Amino acid sequence: MNRIGFLGKGAAAVTVWIAAYTINRPLAEWLAYGLFGLAPGGSAGGAVSFFIYDTIKILLLLVFMVYGVAFFRAGLQTERLRARLAGTRRGFGYLLGAGFGAVTPFCSCSSIPLFLGFTTAGIPFGITMSFLITSPMINEIAVILLGGLLGWPFALAYVCTGLLAGIAGGIIMDAAGAERWLKPLLRRNPQLQELRPSCACGTILPTRISLEGRHRFALAETHSIFRRVAPWVVIGVGAGALLHGYVPDEWVVTHLGKGQWWTVPLAVVAGIPLYANVTGIVPILESLLLKGVPAGTALAFCMGTVVVSLPEILMLRQIMRWKLIALFLAVLLVFCTAAGWLFNGLPFAAGTGL
């Protein structure tokens, strides 16, 4: 295949992907409310629309990101890249991972495809975890909404807290040697130290490779990961859709509005089974504040909801051992709880009753 033909087919594939991603939401709404005849404001309609939209979105992201990262790294010397991010520059690497997470508009499940790509590319594990923690927590739209709703000091403090959580989480993961709890699909083989790319199935390619060869490598990598993760995407989003459509807000307000110290960790734990992105959770934050829930407690609930979710845990189970998932959840629980206590005590948040 010549270069022009390859680029033409690549452009066509990208066009199809963009079209599929663009029509995803109207397609989900048409299927749920038009074809299936479900009520737009009802629990069933919301759950079905959510399931269709998020399943397609995450699968499209999985294919695009894993293929893109694999194609790119097929021409890289990944050991040299790891060396640049490790050692004395590791601290900057944590900041880079957390910062990149802050500018990527992904929910907790949508962050996983890029996490997979980073991990299989050999980026140091703590740096990839910094990304995984920060990515669902911060994006520019949510910051703007928070600034308008609660004031810019609150929004800035939230961004700093999210970045700190990502950096500290990455440091803790590396200090604990948590990479050893990855499943073999993603764990690096210590015997393969050549400056050559290797895919999850064990294939090692020469350093210099043609465009077609890089395509074959990326296709094999995508197929290997997609086949293993995709069924759990469907199961996980299905669970998230049921929670999204049927869990009432009244329970949250009733149990978290008193302001006692223990309501903050309870708020985080209550948020974890739910599933939403940070942009979608801001209106819920406003609703909780209007009903009298303290600012830090409301924020802790929303952080627990967006940073980790039951669908994400189900997906991570396919690439992480339970020890790693438990450590990941413990780190998030501690940081979200600490952030809630901090914001409950901040003077510019104390009077945020809207």
ABEGO torsion letter per residue (X at the ends): XBAAAAAAAAAAAAAAAAAAAAAAAAAAAAAAAAAAGBBAABAAAAAAAAAAAAAAAAAAAAAAAAAAAAAAAAABBAAAAAAAABEAAAAAAAAAAAAAAAABBBBAAAAAAAAAAAAAAGBBAAAAAAAAAAAAABBAAAAAAAAAAAEAAAAAAAAAAAAAAAAAAAAAAAAAGAAAABBAAABBBAABABBBBBBAAGBBBBABBBAAAAAAAAAAAAAAAAAAAAAAAAAAAAAAAAAAAABBAAAAAAAAAAGBAAAAAAAAAAAAABBBBAAAAAAAAAAAAAAGBBAAAAAAAAAAAAABBAAAAAAAAAABBAAAAAAAAAAAAAAAAAAAAAAAABAAAAABAX
